[in-house]
Amino acid sequence: MGANENEISFDASASESGTVVNHEEGKPLKKSKLLLAVLYFGTFLGISDEFFVLTTSRQIAESFHQGAAGSWLFVGYNLGYSMALPIYGRLYEVLGQRKTFLIAYASYGVGCIVSGTPHEFYAIVAGRFLVGAGASDIASIREVAVFRSHLMVVMLVGAVSGGPLGAILAGTIGWRWSFLVHIPFVVLCAIVVFFKLRPKNSQPAAETSSDEERNIEKKEETPKAPRPPLDIPGIITLSCAILCFVILVEMLEDLDAVKRHIGLIVGLGVGFVVFTATFISIEVFWAKNPVIPLHLLKTTQVGLVWGTTFFMQMGNYGFVASIAPYFARVHGLTTIETGLCLGPTAVGAAAGSVLTGMLVKRSGKHRVWAIVGLSTALMSFALILPRWSLFEQHMWELFYSFFFSWGLGMTLSAQFVGLSASTPEEYAATSITSYYLFQQAGTMIGITMTTVLQHLVFKEKLESTIGESPEDLKKIDHILDNVDYSRSLPKPLLRAVNKDFRESYMVLIRMFPDLFTSSEKGPEYANRTITVFVMATVAISLLLVLRQKNITI
């Protein structure tokens, strides 16, 4: 999702950052203060937009009577981000920085218009796809290595203010205008980039430009080495594999629909397998410039870092995306109030990243801090799990999420250092791009799976509490699709519904219940034999970190 606020405290070389680097010499390019301000503001837009949607996705989906489909807003964004990310590097070489930035701003702006003016829910998903494609450059991860100290502040402000500010806008002018209000700022940023970020052949007059401005696109006339073609087939097959998997998981949300569309379910499963196998074949045997250099899995520990990031993001965003709907249902908070609930999470992630950056710089080691971070996250979630699901939670217990995100922020920062230290120099840029692709894939899958599985368990519990008659099932559908409808229920029933919702967070995975259920023990026993999704993914991440070697930086 957007530029990641958790990986900005480490020392990566300027040549690995890509965006603000002289590609012929690998030297950082100087920028005017106005241009830097615009680029920082683009980063702010990307981060704040991400947290705004985390807060308001439920409200947006419910306005189309699609309350359970809110995760598609994240899927669309992250899919666009993932597909565009490896393409921008090549666009920089072909079109130059200015045109590439303008393309990104155009994609972001059109996406905001499409997101704010639709009459169908999935038109918003298409808009979010375009926003993600633009955000992968205007909120560019490539700026991190060169301007990390300033970006730390920008990302922290965007993460902390995005949820509350977006929720306030959605609660006052509506969620549609909350998307459209981005347009003037995007246009202004594009204008500044157009006039301030000069093409490399332009020669500005000395009397009208500062030394910094003259150096923005100053390049030596050196011959360029031929570059292998962009791995378009790899990008397409990877995106199709992820999309097939996400749609398959989303369809499992309605078991009755599964029975009616069993052929489509099988087709999606086969499609996922075929696209995955095709992608691996392309990367191993055909691509000269692979999206994910799989051969690094054999010779370095890069694969362990990628795997750690993938599973950690699955658990991280699976939990973070559930915070706003949880407090809206259980505590009856408004959209504005639920936006504030994401504050501890954002601050914790940023604080953990900053701390790890200082610790790694002082000690020269990264693995130990990743272990400390994951252990902290596991212990925090071990406390969150029973308190938020089995008991009536107090509002102050929201701060458990601070320590959960603190630990994951530490780990993400430490893992990026490990990635930079263990990657051969010639594959540095590709491995870092792959690192972010694994992040986005983990985010998409984590949000989708936790949303669908929690919805299934919540629906099952409601059927047990309310009943399964046609009238009861209709009432259950209204409860699932609209939080405001739940608040209109009689108080005894509302308390029972909230209890079912809390417990559905404990029962995040219940697959193949017949394997765990017998006529003697009943379905209640099955609910106790499930695996908790978030803890499982974080635990897998910890195991992968333990297998890594500690490289002294």
C-alpha positions as CSV (number, residue, x, y, z in Angstrom):
1,M,0.0,0.0,0.0
2,G,1.7,3.5,-0.6
3,A,5.1,4.2,0.6
4,N,5.9,2.3,3.6
5,E,6.4,4.2,6.8
6,N,8.3,1.4,8.4
7,E,11.5,1.3,6.4
8,I,13.1,4.7,6.5
9,S,15.7,4.6,9.2
10,F,18.5,2.5,7.5
11,D,21.5,3.3,5.4
12,A,20.9,2.2,1.8
13,S,23.1,3.5,-0.9
14,A,21.8,6.2,-3.2
15,S,22.3,4.0,-6.2
16,E,19.7,1.6,-4.7
17,S,17.1,4.4,-4.4
18,G,16.7,5.0,-8.1
19,T,14.4,8.0,-8.2
20,V,16.7,10.8,-7.2
21,V,19.9,9.3,-8.5
22,N,22.0,10.2,-11.5
23,H,21.7,6.9,-13.4
24,E,24.9,7.4,-15.3
25,E,27.1,8.1,-12.2
26,G,24.9,6.9,-9.3
27,K,25.2,10.3,-7.6
28,P,22.3,11.9,-5.7
29,L,20.7,14.8,-7.6
30,K,20.1,18.0,-5.8
31,K,16.6,19.4,-5.7
32,S,15.2,22.9,-5.2
33,K,13.3,23.5,-1.9
34,L,10.0,23.9,-3.7
35,L,10.4,20.7,-5.7
36,L,11.4,18.8,-2.5
37,A,8.4,20.2,-0.8
38,V,6.2,18.9,-3.6
39,L,7.8,15.5,-3.5
40,Y,7.4,15.3,0.2
41,F,3.7,16.3,-0.2
42,G,3.3,13.5,-2.7
43,T,4.6,11.1,0.0
44,F,2.2,12.6,2.5
45,L,-0.8,12.1,0.1
46,G,0.1,8.4,-0.5
47,I,0.5,7.6,3.2
48,S,-2.5,9.6,4.4
49,D,-4.7,8.1,1.7
50,E,-3.8,4.6,2.8
51,F,-4.8,5.3,6.4
52,F,-7.9,7.2,5.3
53,V,-9.2,4.1,3.5
54,L,-8.3,1.9,6.4
55,T,-10.7,4.0,8.5
56,T,-13.5,4.5,6.0
57,S,-13.6,1.3,3.9
58,R,-16.5,0.0,5.9
59,Q,-18.5,3.2,5.4
60,I,-17.8,3.3,1.7
61,A,-18.7,-0.4,1.2
62,E,-21.9,-0.1,3.3
63,S,-23.1,2.8,1.2
64,F,-23.4,0.4,-1.7
65,H,-24.8,-2.4,0.6
66,Q,-21.5,-4.2,0.1
67,G,-20.3,-4.1,3.8
68,A,-18.3,-7.3,3.5
69,A,-16.5,-6.3,0.4
70,G,-14.6,-3.4,1.9
71,S,-11.3,-5.3,1.5
72,W,-11.5,-4.8,-2.3
73,L,-10.6,-1.2,-1.8
74,F,-7.2,-2.4,-0.5
75,V,-6.9,-5.1,-3.1
76,G,-7.4,-2.6,-5.9
77,Y,-4.9,-0.2,-4.5
78,N,-2.2,-2.7,-3.8
79,L,-2.6,-4.5,-7.1
80,G,-2.1,-1.2,-9.0
81,Y,0.9,-0.4,-6.8
82,S,2.4,-3.8,-7.4
83,M,2.0,-3.7,-11.1
84,A,3.3,-0.2,-11.6
85,L,6.3,-0.4,-9.2
86,P,8.7,-2.4,-11.5
87,I,7.5,-0.4,-14.5
88,Y,8.4,3.1,-13.2
89,G,12.1,2.3,-13.0
90,R,12.2,1.7,-16.8
91,L,10.0,4.7,-17.5
92,Y,12.7,6.8,-15.7
93,E,15.3,5.6,-18.2
94,V,13.1,6.0,-21.3
95,L,11.1,9.2,-20.5
96,G,13.1,10.9,-17.8
97,Q,12.0,11.9,-14.3
98,R,9.7,14.7,-15.1
99,K,7.4,12.8,-17.6
100,T,7.4,9.8,-15.3
101,F,6.3,11.9,-12.3
102,L,3.6,13.5,-14.4
103,I,2.3,10.1,-15.5
104,A,2.1,9.1,-11.8
105,Y,0.3,12.2,-10.8
106,A,-2.1,11.8,-13.7
107,S,-2.9,8.2,-12.7
108,Y,-3.3,9.3,-9.1
109,G,-5.6,12.2,-10.0
110,V,-7.8,10.1,-12.4
111,G,-8.0,7.4,-9.8
112,C,-9.3,9.9,-7.2
113,I,-11.9,11.2,-9.7
114,V,-13.1,7.6,-10.5
115,S,-13.1,6.8,-6.8
116,G,-15.2,9.8,-5.9
117,T,-17.8,9.8,-8.6
118,P,-19.0,6.2,-9.1
119,H,-22.5,4.6,-8.9
120,E,-21.1,1.1,-8.6
121,F,-18.9,-0.2,-5.8
122,Y,-16.4,-2.0,-8.1
123,A,-15.9,1.3,-10.1
124,I,-14.3,2.6,-6.8
125,V,-12.1,-0.5,-6.9
126,A,-11.0,0.4,-10.4
127,G,-10.3,4.0,-9.1
128,R,-8.3,2.6,-6.2
129,F,-6.2,0.6,-8.8
130,L,-5.3,3.8,-10.6
131,V,-4.6,5.6,-7.3
132,G,-2.2,2.8,-6.3
133,A,-0.5,2.9,-9.6
134,G,0.2,6.6,-9.2
135,A,1.1,6.4,-5.5
136,S,3.8,3.8,-6.2
137,D,5.8,6.7,-7.7
138,I,4.6,10.0,-6.1
139,A,5.0,8.4,-2.7
140,S,8.1,6.8,-3.9
141,I,10.2,4.3,-1.9
142,R,13.1,5.4,-4.0
143,E,13.4,8.7,-2.3
144,V,13.9,7.0,1.1
145,A,17.7,6.5,0.9
146,V,18.6,10.0,0.0
147,F,16.1,12.1,2.0
148,R,15.3,9.6,4.8
149,S,15.4,12.1,7.7
150,H,12.9,14.5,6.2
151,L,10.7,11.7,4.9
152,M,10.6,10.2,8.4
153,V,8.7,13.2,9.6
154,V,6.5,13.4,6.5
155,M,5.5,9.7,6.7
156,L,4.9,9.9,10.4
157,V,2.6,13.0,10.0
158,G,0.8,11.3,7.1
159,A,0.3,8.0,9.0
160,V,-0.9,9.7,12.2
161,S,-3.1,12.3,10.5
162,G,-4.4,10.3,7.6
163,G,-7.0,8.3,9.5
164,P,-8.4,11.1,11.7
165,L,-8.3,13.7,8.9
166,G,-9.9,11.4,6.4
167,A,-12.5,10.4,8.9
168,I,-13.3,14.0,9.7
169,L,-13.7,14.8,6.0
170,A,-15.8,11.7,5.4
171,G,-18.0,12.6,8.4
172,T,-18.5,16.2,7.3
173,I,-18.4,16.5,3.5
174,G,-18.8,12.8,2.7
175,W,-16.4,10.1,1.5
176,R,-16.8,11.0,-2.1
177,W,-15.5,14.5,-1.6
178,S,-12.8,13.1,0.6
179,F,-11.4,11.5,-2.6
180,L,-12.1,14.5,-4.8
181,V,-10.4,17.0,-2.5
182,H,-7.1,15.5,-3.5
183,I,-7.5,16.8,-7.1
184,P,-6.4,20.4,-6.6
185,F,-3.3,19.3,-4.7
186,V,-2.4,16.8,-7.3
187,V,-2.8,19.4,-10.1
188,L,-0.7,21.9,-8.1
189,C,2.1,19.3,-7.5
190,A,2.1,18.3,-11.2
191,I,2.4,22.0,-12.2
192,V,5.4,22.5,-9.9
193,V,7.0,19.2,-11.2
194,F,6.4,20.3,-14.8
195,F,8.2,23.7,-14.4
196,K,10.8,22.8,-11.8
197,L,11.9,19.3,-12.8
198,R,13.6,20.1,-16.1
199,P,14.4,17.6,-18.8
200,K,18.0,16.5,-18.9
201,N,18.8,18.4,-22.1
202,S,17.5,21.8,-20.8
203,Q,20.0,24.5,-20.0
204,P,18.5,27.0,-17.5
205,A,19.9,30.5,-17.4
206,A,22.2,31.2,-14.5
207,E,20.5,34.4,-13.6
208,T,17.1,32.8,-13.1
209,S,18.0,29.5,-11.4
210,S,19.8,28.5,-8.2
211,D,22.7,26.0,-8.2
212,E,20.4,23.4,-6.7
213,E,17.8,23.8,-9.5
214,R,20.4,23.7,-12.2
215,N,21.6,20.3,-10.9
216,I,18.2,18.6,-10.8
217,E,18.5,16.9,-14.1
218,K,22.2,17.6,-14.9
219,K,23.8,14.4,-16.3
220,E,27.1,13.6,-17.9
221,E,27.1,12.7,-21.6
222,T,28.2,9.1,-21.1
223,P,27.1,6.2,-23.3
224,K,24.4,4.0,-21.8
225,A,24.8,0.3,-21.5
226,P,22.1,-1.7,-23.1
227,R,19.4,-2.8,-20.7
228,P,17.5,-6.1,-20.9
229,P,13.8,-5.8,-21.7
230,L,11.2,-5.2,-19.0
231,D,9.7,-8.4,-17.8
232,I,6.1,-7.6,-18.8
233,P,5.0,-11.3,-19.0
234,G,6.3,-11.8,-15.5
235,I,4.4,-8.8,-14.2
236,I,1.2,-9.9,-15.9
237,T,1.3,-13.5,-14.8
238,L,2.2,-12.6,-11.2
239,S,-0.7,-10.1,-11.0
240,C,-3.1,-12.6,-12.5
241,A,-2.1,-15.3,-10.0
242,I,-2.6,-12.9,-7.1
243,L,-6.0,-11.7,-8.5
244,C,-7.2,-15.3,-9.0
245,F,-6.3,-16.1,-5.4
246,V,-7.9,-13.0,-4.0
247,I,-11.2,-13.5,-6.0
248,L,-11.2,-17.2,-4.9
249,V,-10.9,-16.3,-1.2
250,E,-13.5,-13.5,-1.6
251,M,-16.0,-16.0,-3.1
252,L,-15.6,-18.4,-0.2
253,E,-17.3,-15.7,1.9
254,D,-20.7,-16.9,0.7
255,L,-20.9,-20.6,1.0
256,D,-24.2,-20.8,-0.8
257,A,-22.7,-18.9,-3.8
258,V,-19.8,-21.4,-3.8
259,K,-22.3,-24.3,-4.3
260,R,-24.0,-22.3,-7.1
261,H,-20.7,-21.4,-8.9
262,I,-18.6,-24.4,-8.2
263,G,-17.3,-24.3,-11.8
264,L,-16.0,-20.7,-11.4
265,I,-14.4,-21.7,-8.1
266,V,-12.6,-24.6,-9.7
267,G,-11.6,-22.3,-12.6
268,L,-10.1,-19.7,-10.3
269,G,-8.2,-22.4,-8.5
270,V,-6.8,-23.8,-11.7
271,G,-6.0,-20.3,-12.9
272,F,-4.1,-19.6,-9.8
273,V,-2.0,-22.7,-10.2
274,V,-1.4,-22.1,-13.9
275,F,-0.5,-18.5,-13.6
276,T,1.8,-19.2,-10.7
277,A,3.6,-22.0,-12.6
278,T,3.9,-19.8,-15.7
279,F,5.3,-17.0,-13.6
280,I,8.0,-19.2,-12.1
281,S,8.9,-20.7,-15.5
282,I,9.2,-17.2,-17.0
283,E,11.4,-16.0,-14.1
284,V,13.7,-19.0,-14.1
285,F,14.0,-19.9,-17.8
286,W,13.1,-16.9,-19.9
287,A,13.2,-13.4,-18.3
288,K,16.6,-11.6,-18.8
289,N,15.5,-8.9,-16.3
290,P,13.1,-10.9,-13.9
291,V,10.6,-9.2,-11.7
292,I,11.7,-11.5,-8.9
293,P,15.3,-12.9,-9.3
294,L,14.5,-16.4,-8.0
295,H,18.1,-17.6,-8.5
296,L,19.0,-15.5,-5.4
297,L,17.0,-17.9,-3.3
298,K,19.8,-20.5,-3.8
299,T,22.9,-18.3,-3.2
300,T,21.8,-15.7,-0.6
301,Q,19.4,-15.3,2.3
302,V,17.4,-12.8,0.3
303,G,14.5,-15.3,0.1
304,L,14.3,-15.5,3.8
305,V,13.9,-11.7,4.0
306,W,11.3,-11.8,1.3
307,G,9.4,-14.5,3.1
308,T,9.6,-12.8,6.4
309,T,8.2,-9.6,4.9
310,F,5.4,-11.4,3.1
311,F,4.1,-13.3,6.2
312,M,4.6,-10.3,8.5
313,Q,2.6,-8.0,6.2
314,M,-0.1,-10.6,6.0
315,G,-0.5,-10.6,9.8
316,N,0.1,-6.8,10.2
317,Y,-2.5,-5.6,7.8
318,G,-4.9,-8.4,8.6
319,F,-5.0,-6.9,12.1
320,V,-4.7,-3.2,11.3
321,A,-7.6,-3.4,8.8
322,S,-9.8,-4.9,11.5
323,I,-9.3,-2.1,14.0
324,A,-11.7,0.5,12.6
325,P,-14.7,-2.0,12.1
326,Y,-14.0,-3.6,15.5
327,F,-14.3,-0.3,17.4
328,A,-17.3,0.8,15.3
329,R,-19.2,-2.3,16.2
330,V,-18.1,-3.2,19.7
331,H,-17.9,0.4,21.1
332,G,-20.3,2.1,18.7
333,L,-17.8,4.7,17.6
334,T,-18.4,7.1,14.7
335,T,-16.2,7.2,11.6
336,I,-14.3,10.1,13.0
337,E,-13.6,8.4,16.3
338,T,-12.5,5.1,14.6
339,G,-10.0,7.2,12.6
340,L,-8.3,8.2,15.8
341,C,-8.1,4.5,16.8
342,L,-5.4,4.0,14.1
343,G,-3.1,6.6,15.8
344,P,-1.3,4.2,18.2
345,T,-0.7,1.8,15.3
346,A,0.9,4.4,13.1
347,V,3.0,6.0,15.8
348,G,4.2,2.5,17.0
349,A,5.3,1.5,13.6
350,A,7.2,4.7,13.0
351,A,8.8,4.7,16.5
352,G,9.9,1.1,16.2
353,S,11.5,1.9,12.8
354,V,13.4,4.9,14.2
355,L,14.6,3.0,17.2
356,T,15.9,0.2,15.1
357,G,17.7,2.5,12.8
358,M,19.6,3.9,15.7
359,L,20.3,0.5,17.2
360,V,21.6,-1.0,13.9
361,K,23.8,2.0,13.4
362,R,25.3,1.7,16.8
363,S,25.6,-2.1,17.0
364,G,26.2,-3.0,13.3
365,K,23.7,-5.9,13.7
366,H,20.2,-6.3,12.4
367,R,19.0,-9.9,13.0
368,V,18.8,-9.6,16.8
369,W,16.6,-6.5,16.5
370,A,14.3,-8.3,14.1
371,I,13.9,-11.1,16.6
372,V,13.2,-8.6,19.4
373,G,10.6,-6.9,17.2
374,L,8.8,-10.1,16.3
375,S,8.9,-11.3,19.9
376,T,7.4,-8.0,21.0
377,A,4.6,-8.3,18.4
378,L,3.8,-11.8,19.3
379,M,3.6,-11.0,23.0
380,S,1.4,-8.0,22.3
381,F,-1.0,-9.9,20.1
382,A,-1.1,-12.8,22.7
383,L,-2.6,-10.1,25.0
384,I,-4.8,-8.5,22.3
385,L,-6.3,-11.9,21.3
386,P,-8.1,-12.8,24.6
387,R,-8.8,-9.2,25.7
388,W,-10.4,-8.1,22.5
389,S,-12.3,-11.3,21.8
390,L,-13.4,-13.0,25.0
391,F,-13.9,-9.9,27.3
392,E,-15.5,-6.5,27.2
393,Q,-12.5,-4.5,26.2
394,H,-11.8,-1.0,27.7
395,M,-10.8,1.8,25.3
396,W,-7.4,2.2,26.8
397,E,-6.6,-1.3,25.7
398,L,-6.3,0.1,22.2
399,F,-2.7,0.9,23.1
400,Y,-1.9,-2.8,22.9
401,S,-1.8,-2.2,19.2
402,F,1.0,0.4,19.7
403,F,3.4,-2.3,20.9
404,F,2.3,-4.8,18.2
405,S,3.1,-2.2,15.5
406,W,6.2,-1.1,17.4
407,G,7.6,-4.7,17.1
408,L,6.7,-5.0,13.4
409,G,8.2,-1.6,12.7
410,M,11.4,-2.7,14.2
411,T,11.4,-5.9,12.2
412,L,10.7,-4.2,8.8
413,S,13.5,-1.7,9.3
414,A,16.0,-4.4,10.4
415,Q,15.0,-6.7,7.5
416,F,15.6,-4.0,5.0
417,V,19.1,-3.5,6.3
418,G,19.6,-7.3,6.1
419,L,18.4,-7.3,2.5
420,S,20.8,-4.5,1.5
421,A,23.7,-6.3,3.2
422,S,23.1,-9.7,1.7
423,T,22.2,-8.8,-1.9
424,P,24.9,-8.7,-4.6
425,E,25.4,-5.2,-5.9
426,E,24.3,-6.0,-9.4
427,Y,20.9,-7.2,-8.2
428,A,20.4,-4.5,-5.5
429,A,17.7,-2.6,-7.3
430,T,15.8,-5.7,-8.4
431,S,15.8,-7.3,-5.0
432,I,14.6,-4.2,-3.3
433,T,11.7,-3.9,-5.8
434,S,10.9,-7.6,-5.2
435,Y,11.0,-6.8,-1.5
436,Y,8.2,-4.3,-1.9
437,L,6.3,-6.6,-4.2
438,F,6.3,-9.2,-1.5
439,Q,5.0,-6.6,1.0
440,Q,2.1,-5.6,-1.3
441,A,1.2,-9.3,-2.0
442,G,1.2,-10.0,1.8
443,T,-0.9,-7.0,2.4
444,M,-3.5,-7.9,-0.2
445,I,-3.7,-11.6,0.9
446,G,-3.7,-10.7,4.6
447,I,-6.5,-8.2,4.4
448,T,-8.6,-10.4,2.1
449,M,-8.2,-13.6,4.1
450,T,-8.8,-12.1,7.6
451,T,-11.8,-10.1,6.3
452,V,-13.5,-13.1,4.7
453,L,-12.7,-15.6,7.4
454,Q,-13.9,-13.3,10.2
455,H,-17.1,-12.6,8.2
456,L,-17.8,-16.3,7.8
457,V,-17.4,-17.0,11.5
458,F,-19.4,-13.9,12.5
459,K,-22.2,-15.0,10.2
460,E,-22.2,-18.6,11.6
461,K,-22.4,-17.2,15.2
462,L,-25.3,-14.9,14.2
463,E,-27.2,-17.8,12.8
464,S,-26.7,-19.7,16.1
465,T,-27.8,-16.6,18.1
466,I,-30.7,-15.3,15.9
467,G,-31.9,-18.3,13.9
468,E,-31.9,-19.6,10.4
469,S,-35.5,-18.8,9.2
470,P,-35.8,-16.6,6.1
471,E,-36.6,-13.6,8.2
472,D,-33.7,-14.3,10.5
473,L,-31.3,-14.7,7.6
474,K,-32.5,-11.4,6.1
475,K,-31.9,-9.7,9.4
476,I,-28.4,-11.3,9.6
477,D,-27.6,-9.9,6.1
478,H,-28.5,-6.4,7.3
479,I,-26.3,-6.8,10.4
480,L,-23.4,-7.9,8.3
481,D,-23.8,-5.2,5.7
482,N,-24.5,-2.2,7.9
483,V,-23.2,-1.3,11.3
484,D,-25.9,1.4,11.7
485,Y,-28.6,-1.3,11.4
486,S,-27.0,-3.2,14.2
487,R,-27.2,-0.2,16.5
488,S,-31.0,-0.1,16.0
489,L,-31.5,-3.6,17.4
490,P,-33.0,-4.1,20.9
491,K,-30.3,-3.8,23.5
492,P,-30.3,-7.5,24.6
493,L,-29.9,-8.6,21.0
494,L,-27.3,-5.9,20.3
495,R,-25.2,-7.2,23.2
496,A,-25.4,-10.7,21.8
497,V,-24.4,-9.5,18.4
498,N,-21.4,-7.6,19.7
499,K,-20.4,-10.7,21.7
500,D,-20.5,-12.8,18.6
501,F,-18.5,-10.2,16.7
502,R,-15.8,-10.1,19.4
503,E,-15.5,-13.9,19.4
504,S,-15.2,-14.0,15.7
505,Y,-11.9,-12.3,16.1
506,M,-10.7,-15.2,18.2
507,V,-11.9,-17.6,15.5
508,L,-10.1,-16.2,12.5
509,I,-9.7,-19.5,10.7
510,R,-12.1,-22.4,10.6
511,M,-11.2,-24.5,7.6
512,F,-12.6,-28.0,7.0
513,P,-14.7,-28.1,10.2
514,D,-15.7,-31.7,9.5
515,L,-12.2,-32.7,10.3
516,F,-12.6,-31.4,13.9
517,T,-16.2,-32.0,14.6
518,S,-17.8,-35.3,15.7
519,S,-21.4,-36.0,16.7
520,E,-20.3,-36.3,20.3
521,K,-18.3,-33.1,20.6
522,G,-20.4,-30.8,18.4
523,P,-19.5,-27.6,16.6
524,E,-18.4,-25.8,19.8
525,Y,-15.3,-28.1,19.9
526,A,-14.4,-27.1,16.3
527,N,-14.2,-23.5,17.4
528,R,-11.6,-24.4,19.9
529,T,-9.4,-26.3,17.5
530,I,-8.7,-23.5,15.0
531,T,-5.5,-21.6,14.1
532,V,-5.3,-17.9,14.8
533,F,-4.3,-16.2,11.6
534,V,-2.3,-13.2,12.8
535,M,-0.3,-15.1,15.4
536,A,0.5,-17.8,12.9
537,T,1.8,-15.4,10.3
538,V,4.0,-13.5,12.8
539,A,5.3,-16.8,14.2
540,I,6.3,-18.0,10.7
541,S,8.1,-14.7,10.2
542,L,10.0,-15.2,13.5
543,L,11.0,-18.7,12.3
544,L,12.3,-17.3,9.0
545,V,14.3,-14.6,10.9
546,L,15.9,-17.3,13.1
547,R,17.2,-19.1,10.0
548,Q,18.9,-15.9,8.8
549,K,22.6,-15.2,9.3
550,N,23.6,-12.1,11.2
551,I,25.6,-10.0,8.9
552,T,27.6,-7.2,10.5
553,I,26.8,-3.9,8.8
